Amino acid sequence: MPIRILIADDDPDIRDILMITLSEENYEVIEAPDGEEALKIIETKPLDLVLVDYKMPKVDGREVCRRVKKDLLLSHLPIIMVTGKGDINDRVNGIDAGADDYIVKPFEPKELLARIRMIIRRTSRDLEANPLTRLPGNVSILNELSKRLESGALFAVCYCDLDKFKAYNDTYGFEHGDEVIRDTARILISSVRQSGNPDDFIGHIGGDDFVIVTIPSSVDKLCTKIIEGFEKKSPSFYTETDRKRGYILAKDRQGKEQKVPLISISIGVVTNESRRIEHVAQIGELGAELKSYAKSLERSNYVKDKRKEDRIQLK
């Protein structure tokens, strides 16, 4: 998949120069003529890097940078600020707003490409991430679970999955589906920050599947917070008509139309409080079982594994 870079600049000549320079390196380039359009693109399309001019109409580069770095889901997106030759204050303000680097106009194409390669290398090394949410992906998840097992400390692994998401995706389209996934990631991040612990881990397995690694004593408060946040946000995913009637009309695999309830979230929680867990695969197997049980219940729920008992208990 080619590296995707957004150029945000109100000067069409500068955009043309940047387009030619970046295209020679086979980067995929998207253009925005102002900061407002840049923010729309950043919020809806997966990007690897943003080149933003400091001085732009509607929303300037500093504000674009500030909003991106403030967003829980976008904060890892690297930004290079483009400033005028003598505008030292612009450079300082850009860095203060969270820009990862800056380059001065007129710039040398070779220097710009070198800075881009450096930042992309650094970002890739620091964060093996899901391209949609920028959350750590499967390699990082496996490493985190292995680390917790090796430490011998108590842990809890929360497997989070959206219910009825496929029907939603089929009805509303992939762009709306992607936004639901991004909003879910934001809810998980916000919930962990409010009700979790500093060393909790959040990963994106793929699609509508997420994982949170925490400690057993935080599970109830954390899962309750996630469900409250999701139930509050989920009505906004739908049209007013679908929201009022509480379901959508979607076709099953046989092509028959059926009523599908609104999206909810299910969480299966695996812990090592009493049960001995020896390998990562065991965590995944238990998580799948618990999550499946949670999905069989109405609306959003979480289910914890009570390891001293054979049956799964709802909490």
C-alpha angles and dihedrals in degrees: 000000000000120000109260119216128184118214112201112186133129092215108088091199092057090047090052092051092048091045092054093044095049096040090059087064091049093248115154106238130203121187133214124183095205143013095261092058090043091057092050091053093045091052095049108032129057108245135182099202142358127217106197130181114228095223113052136139124260095009121018126220094258092056092046089053093046093052094046094049091046092055110095091217100043102039093103093057107111117232129196113199117216113210140175121269099256100027100109091158090057090055093048092046091047092053090045089053089057105267111159094215142345137218128199126232126267088044133186109243093220092053092048092051091048091052091048092050091048094051094044091050091049094047093048091050095047097044127029092193145176105253094225101049102015088229118137112279136216098298091054092043092054091047092050094049091047091050092051092049092049093049092060091219125134114271141171124208116202115200109201123195135169118238120223091007095136092057089048091050092049092049103040100028136244097286092058089042091054090051090053089053092048091048090049089053090051091051092051093048093047092047093051091049092051102036106015137067134272093251097045114127128221121194137175111224091186140280108013095338121108136169133208122193113203139134126284095247091060098049101091096047093042097048091045089052092050093050093047091050094047095046089050094049102037098077089064089064090071140065116257091254095054092041093054096047092044099229145058129230111241136160122247124219091280091054093251116142116239140171111258120194120236119274118282134174128244124197127194115193123205119191137174096216093120107350116080110235115192107172142025094246089061090057091052094049093050091045092053091051094049094044091050090054092048090051090056090064125082120268123338117345143155127216125199125204111241096200098191088063131059097224127071115247126210119228 
